[in-house]
Amino acid sequence: MTNLSGDISEVKFLTVAEVAAVMRVSKMTVYRLVHNGELPAVRVGRSFRVSETDVNEYLKGSFFQTG
């Protein structure tokens, strides 16, 4: 998760559509991840923004070994 105690001016925030494109899933899937607490997000008005770092950490943690 993003450490917000430091300088957040360098943090790049992505829209739900951008996160969906990076993860190659639907926007609804991203909304579900946000609402379930699996993907941290910041609410800006009526929309959400997700830290690029949090997206990368989520993806790294989602890998699993097969076979």
C-alpha angles and dihedrals in degrees: 000000000000115000103230094183090082132060108308095184088094094052114110113216122203130204120239089256091053092048090049090052093049092048093038093230134114123277088245090060090053091049090052091051090050095046092046090053094242093117118038115228141173120229114227110184106306096339137071132234123199125201113245088225091056091050091052092047091049091052093047090051092049097063117106135184118250133197 
